[in-house]
Amino acid sequence: MAPTYNTIKIDGLKIFYREAGLTDAPVIVMLHGFPSSSHMFRDLIRALQDEYHLIAPDYPGFGNSDRLPINEFAYTFDHLSEVMEKFLHTLGLKKFSLYMQDYGGPIGFRIAVKRPDWIEALIIQNTNAYEEGLTQLFKRLRPLWGKKTSMTEWRANKTFGPAGTKWQYVHGAHDKGKISPDAWNMDQYFLDKPHNHIIQLTLQADFGSNLKRYPEWQDYFRKHQPPTLVVWGKNDKIFSPQGGEMYKRDLKNIEVHMLDAGHFALEEECDAIAAHIRRFLKINRLTKTA
């Protein structure tokens, strides 16, 4: 099935999602990062649609999903995770692999902890569950996690403009010519929507809540041992390669592949990542949807 573009109401919110592949095939749910949307998975969806059932939603406040002002919706990682959990439940998805990048990790790991029976495998791309993976960028943003003031907000504000958005895509890239400007231009289009600046600033301020969850997520790894594939852009200046390697500490059935790419490794290493996914999931013999 070629990609389709759909919406569904969750708690009164319009949630947009991309879907492709065979409906009775093993399911992969794809959770995007900041400042992106399900658009970041456009090429990977087409690369895998012949063998998997693929679902990629946009969170509230991102992409083509509803974007309510902060006085009408609590933009926290806890709340986004709750909405995404209801989204998956509404679609009837009860067994799937979970692909997570950047913000997708804090949202997806919360779901995995609550619904470990849903998770067949984890696919991790530049998203963190260990403090060792935090770079100097996060150390500069830490004051914002304690209190939002003009002094603590200014560093985060720099990431919302066109230069900051483009930097996240091209910095650390092995071949910048492989990265379509459509990627950062699409993100900037949504970043510039009404309410979005304060929405993203609110989420940046809540990022410290994720670090408090790291021990819980690591305990989930040790207890449930989901098969885990790490495909990591090793030149990332947001989440360091050490963050990707740290998953080996708590997981037994794990592969870690460091790719010559940056934070958005899919933009230039989609074919390699797709090949790793096919091989790894076949080895682990995922079930088909009943």
PyMOL commands that set and color helices and strands:
alter all, ss='L'
color gray80, all
select helices_A, chain A and resi 38-48+77-90+104-114+116-118+131-133+136-146+150-160+162-170+176-178+181-191+196-205+208-224+241-249+266-283
alter helices_A, ss='H'
color red, helices_A
select strands_A, chain A and resi 4-10+13-20+27-31+53-57+96-101+119-125+228-233+254-259
alter strands_A, ss='S'
color yellow, strands_A
deselect
rebuild
show_as cartoon
